[in-house]
């Protein structure tokens, strides 16, 4: 699976999301297409899985400040920067997560739960759930904006900081 993930990111970098297929990724990784389809039902599933593995494998941010906005900025900035240096992959993640593939839906829920948990951990157990919901919407909207090309993922990280400060004071 790791080889397939690396091959997918390499292929995305060279040819974009439209040039990505599970078969081409399998060939690039040196495995049979049937093997690749055993793990991934679609290219959207493959891209979402690669992002999920990056997110799940990334360390939780440690918060050495009492400033709630700074904590949120650390969390959301950290997640944004997981893809910031790979614009083709980042755009593919946005496209993939918006898809209707049932396997992607499962990953979308896992990713959302992980981000919510990170935000909840940063702000503490007494935080109003509506604040967490609003921050999740802020982050999701920011990713869609970046995926649509309105800003780079690095710029989105900066904009998230301004928005979090507006929301949390």
DRENTIKOL-250323 format. One line per 5 residues: number of its first residue (from 1); for each residue x, y, z of N, C-alpha, C, CB. Coordinates in pm, 1 decimal. Glycine has a CB too. Layout:
BEGIN
NUM) X:Y:Z:X:Y:Z:X:Y:Z:X:Y:Z  ...;
# end
This chain:
BEGIN
1) 81.4:-118.9:0.0:0.0:0.0:0.0:86.2:126.0:0.0:-92.8:-0.6:119.5  197.8:120.8:70.9:287.2:237.3:72.4:341.4:267.0:-67.2:403.8:214.2:170.1  380.0:160.5:-138.7:431.4:181.4:-275.1:323.2:240.6:-364.9:482.9:48.5:-335.0  201.6:193.4:-350.7:91.6:247.4:-430.3:67.6:394.3:-396.1:-36.9:165.4:-407.5  74.7:427.1:-269.3:56.2:566.3:-228.1:164.1:657.9:-283.4:54.3:575.8:-77.6;
6) 289.4:614.2:-274.6:399.8:695.7:-329.8:386.3:710.2:-480.6:536.9:632.7:-295.3  349.2:600.7:-546.5:332.5:605.3:-691.9:218.7:699.4:-730.1:305.9:464.2:-747.8  111.7:699.8:-652.7:-1.4:788.7:-681.2:40.1:934.8:-671.1:-117.6:760.5:-585.0  113.3:969.7:-567.2:157.8:1108.9:-550.9:254.4:1146.8:-663.2:225.5:1129.1:-412.4  344.1:1056.6:-699.7:436.9:1084.3:-810.9:361.0:1106.2:-941.6:537.7:968.3:-827.5;
11) 264.7:1021.4:-968.9:186.2:1033.2:-1091.3:102.2:1161.1:-1090.8:95.9:910.7:-1108.5  44.9:1193.7:-976.8:-30.6:1318.9:-965.4:57.8:1439.2:-993.9:-92.5:1331.6:-826.1  178.3:1437.0:-942.5:271.2:1548.0:-961.9:302.3:1567.7:-1109.9:400.6:1523.7:-883.6  317.3:1458.3:-1180.6:352.8:1465.8:-1322.9:232.9:1492.3:-1413.2:419.6:1337.6:-1365.7  118.4:1429.1:-1381.4:9.3:1428.4:-1478.2:-122.9:1482.4:-1426.8:-11.5:1291.6:-1526.2;
16) -128.8:1519.5:-1299.8:-253.6:1572.4:-1245.3:-356.8:1464.1:-1219.4:-311.0:1674.8:-1338.9  -469.0:1506.7:-1162.4:-573.7:1413.3:-1122.5:-637.3:1345.1:-1243.0:-680.3:1485.3:-1041.7  -649.5:1417.5:-1354.3:-712.0:1356.7:-1472.2:-626.9:1243.3:-1529.3:-735.8:1462.8:-1579.8  -495.9:1249.4:-1510.7:-407.0:1145.1:-1560.6:-391.8:1027.2:-1466.7:-273.3:1202.7:-1587.9  -453.2:1035.9:-1350.3:-440.1:931.5:-1248.7:-545.3:822.8:-1269.4:-452.6:991.7:-1107.5;
21) -500.6:699.5:-1273.1:-591.6:584.0:-1268.9:-529.0:481.5:-1176.4:-617.2:523.2:-1413.0  -611.8:396.2:-1121.6:-559.5:291.2:-1033.3:-466.0:200.4:-1112.3:-675.5:208.5:-970.1  -500.1:171.1:-1236.2:-413.7:86.0:-1319.7:-277.0:149.6:-1340.5:-479.8:59.2:-1455.7  -273.6:278.5:-1371.2:-145.6:346.2:-1394.4:-63.7:352.0:-1265.3:-168.9:488.9:-1449.4  -129.9:373.3:-1154.3:-59.4:374.4:-1025.5:-0.7:236.5:-998.3:-154.8:416.6:-910.0;
26) -78.1:131.8:-1025.2:-28.8:-4.9:-1004.2:94.6:-30.7:-1088.6:-138.0:-108.0:-1037.6  88.8:8.0:-1215.7:204.7:-12.2:-1304.0:325.2:64.7:-1253.0:171.7:31.2:-1447.8  302.7:188.0:-1208.3:411.8:271.8:-1155.7:472.6:210.4:-1029.3:360.5:414.3:-1125.4  387.5:146.5:-949.0:433.8:85.7:-823.7:491.0:-54.2:-844.1:319.8:79.5:-724.0  474.3:-107.8:-964.8:526.5:-240.8:-991.9:440.6:-352.5:-935.4:664.0:-252.3:-937.3;
31) 311.2:-328.9:-924.9:218.9:-433.4:-878.4:108.8:-450.2:-981.9:158.4:-398.2:-737.9  41.4:-561.2:-975.5:-67.0:-587.0:-1069.1:-188.7:-501.0:-1040.0:-105.4:-732.9:-1065.3  -262.7:-470.8:-1144.3:-383.7:-389.9:-1128.2:-482.8:-457.5:-1034.1:-449.6:-364.4:-1264.4  -493.8:-589.8:-1043.2:-586.4:-661.8:-955.4:-548.2:-642.7:-808.7:-588.2:-811.7:-990.5  -419.3:-641.9:-782.6:-372.4:-618.1:-645.0:-411.9:-478.6:-599.2:-219.0:-635.8:-635.2;
36) -390.5:-379.1:-684.7:-425.5:-241.2:-648.6:-575.4:-228.9:-622.3:-382.8:-143.4:-760.4  -656.6:-292.5:-707.9:-801.6:-284.8:-689.1:-848.4:-363.1:-566.2:-872.7:-336.9:-813.1  -764.7:-452.0:-515.4:-796.9:-519.0:-389.3:-800.4:-418.0:-275.7:-694.6:-630.4:-358.8  -712.7:-318.8:-282.7:-702.1:-217.4:-177.8:-787.0:-93.5:-204.6:-558.7:-176.5:-161.6  -801.7:-55.1:-331.2:-865.1:72.7:-365.3:-972.0:53.0:-471.3:-760.5:173.8:-414.3;
41) -1091.1:99.8:-442.2:-1202.9:83.8:-534.8:-1201.3:187.2:-647.2:-1333.5:93.0:-459.4  -1129.1:296.1:-627.2:-1126.2:403.8:-726.8:-1004.5:491.9:-701.5:-1257.4:488.5:-722.2  -977.1:580.9:-795.0:-866.1:673.5:-773.9:-898.3:769.3:-659.3:-835.7:752.5:-903.2  -1025.1:802.5:-641.9:-1064.2:888.4:-529.8:-1035.6:819.4:-397.0:-1213.4:925.6:-539.4  -1066.1:690.3:-391.1:-1039.0:612.4:-270.8:-888.6:608.6:-242.4:-1094.8:469.2:-285.4;
46) -809.8:588.5:-345.1:-664.1:584.7:-330.8:-611.1:716.9:-276.0:-597.8:553.3:-465.8  -652.8:827.0:-334.2:-604.4:958.8:-290.0:-650.0:987.5:-147.0:-654.8:1070.2:-385.4  -775.0:958.8:-116.6:-826.4:982.1:19.0:-750.3:896.9:121.1:-977.9:950.7:25.6  -718.4:774.5:84.4:-643.2:685.5:174.6:-502.9:738.8:200.2:-635.1:543.5:115.8  -437.2:788.1:97.3:-302.2:843.6:114.6:-308.8:962.6:211.3:-241.3:887.6:-23.6;
51) -408.1:1050.0:192.8:-420.6:1164.1:284.1:-452.1:1116.1:425.9:-530.4:1261.3:234.9  -544.1:1021.9:439.5:-579.3:970.6:572.2:-455.9:914.7:644.3:-687.7:861.4:560.3  -373.9:839.6:572.0:-254.2:782.5:633.4:-156.9:892.0:678.4:-184.5:687.4:535.2  -145.0:996.3:597.7:-59.7:1108.0:638.8:-113.4:1174.5:764.1:-47.8:1210.7:526.5  -241.8:1200.1:765.7:-303.3:1265.6:881.0:-291.3:1178.5:1005.2:-450.5:1297.5:852.7;
56) -330.4:1053.6:993.1:-327.2:962.2:1107.8:-185.2:941.5:1159.4:-388.4:827.4:1069.9  -87.3:945.4:1069.2:51.8:925.1:1109.2:121.0:1050.8:1157.4:128.4:868.4:995.8  53.9:1164.4:1144.9:117.8:1289.8:1188.3:95.5:1309.4:1337.9:61.8:1411.9:1108.6  196.4:1359.5:1405.1:183.5:1376.8:1549.6:81.0:1484.5:1584.0:318.8:1412.1:1610.9  18.7:1467.0:1696.1:-71.1:1571.4:1747.5:14.6:1690.0:1787.8:-157.4:1519.9:1869.0;
61) -38.2:1807.3:1769.8:38.0:1926.0:1808.0:36.6:1939.2:1959.9:-19.9:2054.1:1740.6  147.9:1983.5:2013.3:156.3:2010.2:2156.0:132.6:2159.0:2175.5:294.5:1965.6:2215.7  52.5:2191.5:2270.8:10.6:2330.1:2289.9:77.2:2387.5:2414.6:-143.5:2339.9:2301.1  169.7:2477.5:2389.6:242.7:2538.3:2500.2:190.4:2677.9:2531.8:391.1:2544.4:2468.1  74.8:2709.8:2477.9:16.4:2840.6:2498.9:-123.4:2824.6:2555.9:13.4:2921.2:2368.0;
66) -169.7:2925.6:2623.4:-306.1:2925.5:2674.5:-402.5:2993.3:2578.8:-311.2:2993.5:2809.3  -351.0:3048.4:2470.4:-431.7:3121.6:2373.6:-510.2:3023.0:2286.2:-342.3:3213.4:2286.1  -644.5:3019.3:2299.3:-723.6:2923.7:2221.0:-703.7:2939.1:2070.2:-870.5:2939.7:2254.1  -697.1:3062.5:2022.3:-678.4:3083.3:1877.8:-544.9:3026.4:1832.4:-686.7:3233.3:1842.6  -440.8:3045.1:1911.5:-308.7:2992.3:1875.9:-312.4:2839.5:1869.9:-201.9:3039.6:1977.6;
71) -386.0:2778.1:1961.0:-397.9:2632.1:1959.9:-467.7:2583.0:1833.0:-474.6:2584.1:2083.9  -575.8:2649.1:1797.4:-649.8:2611.8:1676.6:-562.9:2631.8:1553.6:-779.8:2694.0:1664.3  -490.6:2741.5:1551.5:-401.8:2771.2:1438.7:-296.0:2662.0:1424.7:-334.3:2909.4:1457.0  -242.0:2616.3:1536.9:-143.8:2507.5:1532.6:-205.2:2382.3:1469.6:-91.7:2475.8:1674.7  -325.9:2348.2:1512.3:-391.5:2227.1:1462.0:-421.9:2239.8:1313.1:-521.1:2199.4:1540.3;
76) -493.8:2346.0:1275.8:-535.7:2360.4:1137.0:-417.8:2387.5:1044.2:-637.5:2471.9:1124.8  -322.4:2464.2:1091.2:-203.1:2489.1:1010.1:-124.8:2361.6:986.3:-114.0:2592.6:1077.0  -111.9:2281.3:1090.5:-40.9:2153.1:1078.6:-107.2:2064.3:973.5:-37.2:2080.3:1215.0  -238.7:2055.0:978.0:-310.8:1970.1:883.3:-297.1:2025.4:741.6:-459.8:1959.2:922.6  -309.9:2156.3:727.0:-297.6:2219.0:594.3:-160.4:2194.7:534.1:-323.9:2369.5:603.3;
81) -59.7:2200.0:617.7:76.9:2186.2:566.8:113.6:2042.2:530.4:174.5:2238.2:669.1  25.6:1946.0:563.2:50.1:1806.8:522.2:52.2:1793.4:370.1:-57.3:1713.8:581.3  -11.6:1887.5:300.1:-19.6:1880.6:154.3:29.7:2007.6:86.1:-161.5:1853.1:112.2  73.0:2105.4:162.9:104.1:2238.1:108.6:211.9:2236.5:0.6:147.5:2328.9:219.9  308.0:2149.1:10.4:417.5:2146.4:-86.1:388.3:2059.9:-209.0:542.3:2096.8:-18.9;
86) 268.8:2005.2:-216.3:229.9:1918.4:-327.6:93.8:1963.3:-381.4:225.1:1768.8:-282.8  89.5:2072.2:-456.2:-39.5:2127.6:-498.0:-126.6:2030.7:-578.4:-16.2:2250.7:-579.3  -67.6:1948.1:-661.5:-148.7:1851.9:-737.4:-213.1:1749.7:-644.5:-62.7:1780.1:-843.0  -135.7:1702.3:-548.0:-190.9:1607.1:-451.1:-298.1:1675.8:-367.2:-79.0:1549.5:-359.9  -271.0:1796.8:-322.8:-366.4:1869.3:-239.6:-498.9:1887.9:-312.4:-309.2:2005.1:-198.7;
91) -492.8:1929.8:-437.7:-614.5:1945.3:-515.2:-687.4:1813.6:-534.4:-583.1:2006.0:-648.9  -611.8:1707.8:-553.9:-671.2:1574.8:-570.4:-740.7:1530.0:-442.0:-563.7:1472.3:-611.1  -682.6:1564.3:-327.7:-745.3:1528.7:-199.6:-881.3:1596.6:-189.3:-654.5:1569.5:-79.3  -886.1:1724.6:-221.0:-1013.5:1797.2:-215.3:-1115.1:1732.7:-308.4:-993.7:1945.9:-252.6  -1076.1:1705.2:-431.6:-1166.4:1642.4:-528.5:-1210.9:1505.4:-479.1:-1098.2:1629.7:-666.0;
96) -1117.0:1427.1:-431.4:-1148.6:1291.1:-386.0:-1246.2:1292.6:-268.8:-1020.5:1217.2:-345.9  -1223.1:1380.6:-172.9:-1308.3:1382.5:-53.5:-1449.2:1432.8:-82.2:-1245.1:1468.7:53.2  -1465.5:1501.8:-192.9:-1599.7:1548.3:-231.2:-1677.7:1442.9:-308.7:-1589.2:1674.8:-314.6  -1612.5:1331.3:-341.7:-1675.7:1225.6:-420.7:-1776.3:1144.2:-342.6:-1571.6:1134.6:-475.8  -1847.5:1059.7:-414.3:-1954.0:978.3:-354.8:-1916.4:831.1:-337.8:-2077.8:988.0:-439.3;
101) -1793.5:796.1:-368.3:-1747.6:658.5:-350.9:-1771.2:616.9:-205.0:-1596.1:644.3:-389.8  -1838.2:504.9:-179.6:-1865.1:462.7:-41.5:-1737.8:444.9:42.1:-1942.9:332.9:-42.2  -1630.3:399.6:-20.1:-1504.9:384.5:53.7:-1448.3:521.3:92.3:-1402.0:305.8:-30.3  -1469.2:621.0:8.3:-1425.8:757.2:40.2:-1511.6:813.3:153.0:-1434.0:848.7:-84.8  -1640.3:782.5:151.7:-1728.0:830.3:258.9:-1679.0:782.8:395.2:-1872.0:782.8:235.5;
106) -1635.1:658.3:402.4:-1581.0:604.4:528.0:-1456.8:684.2:569.5:-1546.0:452.8:512.7  -1368.5:709.0:474.3:-1247.1:784.6:505.1:-1278.8:929.0:540.0:-1150.5:779.8:387.6  -1374.5:987.4:470.3:-1413.6:1125.5:499.9:-1460.1:1137.3:645.6:-1525.9:1172.3:403.4  -1536.1:1038.8:691.5:-1580.9:1038.7:831.1:-1463.0:1024.1:927.3:-1682.0:925.2:854.5  -1369.3:935.5:894.5:-1250.0:917.8:979.6:-1168.5:1046.7:986.1:-1161.7:802.0:926.4;
111) -1147.6:1107.2:870.7:-1069.8:1230.3:864.0:-1140.0:1339.8:943.2:-1048.7:1274.3:717.5  -1269.5:1353.6:923.0:-1345.9:1454.5:996.9:-1341.1:1432.0:1146.1:-1489.2:1455.5:951.0  -1353.2:1306.9:1187.5:-1347.6:1274.4:1331.2:-1210.0:1306.7:1388.2:-1381.1:1125.1:1354.9  -1105.2:1276.1:1312.7:-969.3:1303.9:1359.7:-947.7:1454.2:1374.9:-865.1:1244.6:1262.5  -991.6:1531.0:1277.1:-975.3:1676.3:1285.1:-1056.8:1731.5:1401.3:-1017.9:1743.9:1152.7;
116) -1179.2:1683.6:1417.4:-1262.7:1728.0:1530.0:-1195.3:1694.8:1663.2:-1402.8:1662.1:1523.3  -1141.0:1575.3:1674.8:-1071.9:1535.8:1799.0:-951.7:1626.1:1825.8:-1026.1:1388.4:1790.9  -876.9:1659.5:1721.7:-760.7:1746.7:1738.8:-803.5:1885.8:1785.1:-681.2:1756.7:1607.5  -910.6:1936.4:1726.9:-962.0:2067.3:1768.8:-1014.9:2061.6:1911.9:-1073.0:2114.7:1673.2  -1087.6:1956.5:1944.3:-1140.9:1940.3:2080.0:-1029.4:1928.4:2182.3:-1231.2:1817.5:2087.7;
121) -926.2:1852.2:2149.1:-811.4:1838.9:2239.4:-743.7:1974.2:2261.2:-709.8:1737.2:2183.1  -734.0:2053.0:2153.3:-666.9:2182.7:2162.7:-745.8:2280.4:2248.7:-645.9:2241.5:2023.8  -877.4:2277.8:2238.3:-958.9:2377.0:2307.7:-1010.5:2330.2:2442.6:-1074.2:2415.5:2222.0  -1006.5:2201.0:2466.7:-1049.1:2150.4:2596.2:-1191.9:2099.0:2596.1:-1034.9:2257.2:2699.0  -1224.4:2018.2:2697.0:-1353.8:1948.9:2700.6:-1473.8:2041.4:2724.0:-1351.0:1844.5:2808.1;
126) -1451.6:2159.2:2775.8:-1563.0:2249.4:2805.9:-1599.0:2341.6:2690.4:-1530.1:2332.0:2926.4  -1535.7:2321.2:2576.6:-1561.1:2406.6:2460.6:-1699.7:2378.8:2403.6:-1453.4:2384.8:2352.5  -1769.7:2484.6:2371.8:-1901.9:2475.7:2310.1:-1890.2:2395.7:2180.2:-1961.4:2618.4:2283.1  -1969.6:2290.3:2164.7:-1963.1:2210.1:2041.8:-1988.8:2293.0:1915.2:-2064.1:2096.6:2049.4  -2066.0:2400.4:1926.4:-2090.3:2486.3:1810.2:-1962.1:2554.2:1762.9:-2195.9:2592.0:1843.5;
131) -1871.6:2583.1:1856.0:-1743.3:2642.3:1818.6:-1662.7:2541.4:1738.0:-1664.1:2687.8:1944.3  -1659.9:2417.5:1783.9:-1587.8:2312.2:1711.3:-1650.1:2293.9:1572.9:-1590.4:2177.8:1790.8  -1783.7:2290.3:1566.1:-1851.6:2277.3:1436.1:-1812.3:2391.8:1342.9:-2005.1:2274.8:1455.0  -1809.9:2512.2:1395.3:-1775.3:2629.5:1313.9:-1631.6:2622.2:1264.7:-1796.2:2758.4:1393.9  -1541.6:2576.5:1349.9:-1402.0:2562.6:1309.0:-1386.0:2454.3:1202.4:-1314.3:2530.3:1430.1;
136) -1462.1:2346.4:1215.6:-1459.3:2242.3:1112.2:-1508.9:2297.2:978.9:-1544.8:2121.5:1154.6  -1614.8:2375.3:983.7:-1667.4:2434.8:860.4:-1567.4:2532.8:801.5:-1801.3:2505.6:886.9  -1501.5:2608.2:886.7:-1398.3:2701.0:841.5:-1289.1:2624.8:767.0:-1338.4:2778.8:961.0  -1242.0:2517.1:825.3:-1135.1:2439.5:764.5:-1180.8:2375.1:633.6:-1086.1:2332.4:861.4  -1299.1:2314.1:634.8:-1350.5:2249.9:512.8:-1366.8:2351.5:400.9:-1484.8:2180.5:540.4;
141) -1422.4:2465.9:433.2:-1439.4:2570.6:332.7:-1306.5:2620.0:279.5:-1517.4:2686.3:390.2  -1208.7:2630.0:368.0:-1075.3:2674.7:325.9:-1013.5:2575.5:228.0:-983.1:2692.7:448.2  -1030.2:2446.5:254.9:-975.6:2344.8:163.5:-1044.0:2348.7:27.7:-990.1:2205.3:224.2  -1174.0:2369.7:28.4:-1245.1:2379.0:-99.2:-1196.2:2500.4:-177.1:-1398.0:2387.2:-76.6  -1178.5:2613.3:-108.9:-1127.5:2734.1:-176.0:-989.3:2708.2:-235.8:-1121.0:2853.1:-76.7;
146) -905.3:2642.7:-160.2:-771.4:2612.2:-212.6:-782.5:2515.2:-329.8:-680.4:2552.6:-101.3  -867.3:2415.1:-317.4:-885.2:2317.9:-424.4:-939.5:2379.4:-552.1:-976.7:2208.9:-379.0  -1014.0:2488.3:-538.1:-1069.1:2557.7:-654.1:-969.2:2657.6:-713.7:-1197.9:2629.9:-615.3  -853.9:2671.3:-646.2:-749.7:2758.3:-698.9:-757.7:2902.7:-655.2:-752.8:2753.6:-844.2  -842.4:2935.4:-558.2:-852.7:3073.3:-509.6:-732.1:3115.4:-427.4:-978.1:3089.8:-427.0;
151) -660.9:3019.3:-374.0:-541.9:3047.4:-293.0:-460.8:2919.3:-284.9:-579.9:3099.9:-149.3  -331.0:2932.9:-257.9:-247.9:2814.7:-237.9:-277.4:2757.1:-99.0:-95.7:2849.4:-253.5  -236.3:2635.3:-78.4:-257.4:2573.9:52.1:-174.8:2645.3:159.3:-221.4:2424.3:47.4  -62.6:2698.4:122.0:18.0:2775.5:216.9:-54.5:2905.7:253.6:158.4:2806.3:157.2  -114.7:2971.2:153.5:-191.6:3093.1:181.4:-314.0:3063.1:267.0:-234.8:3160.0:50.6;
156) -373.8:2948.5:243.4:-490.1:2908.6:322.7:-451.9:2895.6:469.3:-548.8:2776.0:270.8  -334.5:2841.3:497.4:-289.8:2829.9:636.7:-285.2:2967.8:702.2:-150.5:2762.2:644.1  -237.9:3069.1:629.5:-234.6:3205.4:683.4:-375.5:3260.7:703.7:-155.4:3297.5:590.2  -462.7:3234.7:609.9:-600.6:3283.4:620.9:-675.4:3214.5:734.3:-675.2:3262.1:489.3  -644.9:3087.8:756.1:-705.9:3017.7:868.2:-670.6:3085.6:999.8:-661.5:2871.2:870.4;
161) -547.8:3133.3:1010.3:-506.9:3203.1:1132.8:-592.0:3327.0:1154.4:-358.0:3241.8:1126.4  -609.9:3407.2:1052.1:-691.7:3528.2:1066.8:-834.7:3492.8:1105.9:-691.5:3609.8:936.3  -890.7:3392.4:1041.6:-1028.9:3353.9:1068.9:-1043.5:3297.0:1209.9:-1076.9:3251.4:965.6  -949.8:3214.6:1252.3:-956.3:3159.2:1387.7:-948.2:3269.8:1492.1:-843.4:3057.5:1409.7  -863.8:3367.5:1469.0:-852.8:3480.5:1562.3:-984.0:3560.1:1566.3:-734.9:3573.2:1521.7;
166) -1047.7:3577.5:1452.4:-1175.9:3647.3:1450.7:-1280.9:3569.8:1529.4:-1223.3:3669.0:1306.5  -1281.5:3436.3:1514.6:-1380.9:3354.5:1583.4:-1355.9:3343.2:1733.0:-1384.0:3217.5:1523.1  -1229.7:3331.8:1769.0:-1197.6:3300.9:1909.4:-1143.9:3420.2:1987.2:-1096.8:3189.6:1915.2  -1123.2:3531.1:1920.6:-1074.5:3650.6:1989.4:-926.3:3652.3:2008.7:-1139.8:3663.7:2120.8;
# end
